[in-house]
């Protein structure tokens, strides 16, 4: 896993996915999981409305990055879902 900070974003990546963590204006965080290098393939999004710390938001991002979608079999042939 790699952690990148740029322009108000924190990005967590592995070999298949990236999770973008962005602080919201009025507190909380927005977390979005994408297929790596494909910004139009949004897989999951989470909104945290509590004013949590950045470290806790990164921990939530790690959980999201490692999540496996077991019932999404139809996308296996497109290499979207890890086996």
C-alpha positions in Angstrom: 0.0 0.0 0.0 1.2 3.5 -0.9 0.1 6.8 0.7 0.2 10.0 -1.4 -0.7 13.5 -0.3 -1.5 16.1 -3.0 -3.7 19.2 -3.4 -5.9 18.5 -0.3 -6.3 14.8 -1.2 -4.9 11.8 0.5 -4.6 8.8 -1.9 -4.1 5.2 -0.8 -3.2 2.8 -3.6 -2.4 -0.8 -4.1 -1.8 -2.7 -7.4 -5.5 -2.6 -8.4 -7.4 0.2 -6.6 -7.0 3.6 -5.2 -9.0 5.3 -2.4 -9.2 9.1 -2.4 -9.8 10.8 0.9 -10.9 14.4 0.9 -11.7 16.6 3.9 -15.1 18.2 3.7 -15.6 21.9 4.3 -17.9 21.6 7.3 -16.2 18.6 8.9 -15.9 15.0 8.1 -14.4 13.2 5.1 -15.4 11.8 1.7 -13.8 8.5 0.7 -14.0 7.2 -2.9 -12.7 3.9 -4.2 -11.7 3.7 -7.9 -10.0 1.2 -10.2 -6.4 2.5 -10.4 -5.8 5.0 -13.3 -9.4 5.0 -14.2 -11.2 7.9 -12.6 -14.6 7.0 -14.2 -14.7 3.6 -12.6 -16.0 4.5 -9.2 -16.6 1.3 -7.1 -17.7 2.7 -3.8 -18.1 6.0 -1.9 -18.5 6.7 1.8 -19.3 10.0 3.5 -18.2 10.5 7.1 -20.0 13.5 8.7 -18.3 13.3 12.0 -15.2 15.5 12.5 -12.7 12.6 12.9 -8.9 12.9 12.7 -7.0 12.4 9.5 -5.4 9.3 10.9 -8.8 7.7 11.5 -9.9 8.7 8.0 -6.8 6.9 6.6 -7.7 3.8 8.6 -11.2 3.8 7.1 -9.5 4.3 3.7 -7.3 1.2 4.3 -10.4 -0.9 5.2 -12.1 0.3 2.0 -9.0 -0.4 -0.1 -8.8 -4.0 1.2 -12.5 -4.8 0.8 -13.3 -7.7 -1.5 -16.7 -7.8 -3.2 -17.5 -11.5 -3.0 -20.9 -11.6 -4.8 -19.8 -9.5 -7.8 -18.9 -12.5 -10.0 -20.0 -10.9 -13.3 -17.0 -8.5 -13.2 -14.2 -11.1 -12.8 -13.6 -11.4 -16.5 -12.9 -7.6 -16.6 -10.3 -7.9 -13.8 -12.2 -5.5 -11.6 -12.7 -7.9 -8.7 -9.7 -9.8 -7.1 -10.1 -13.5 -6.9 
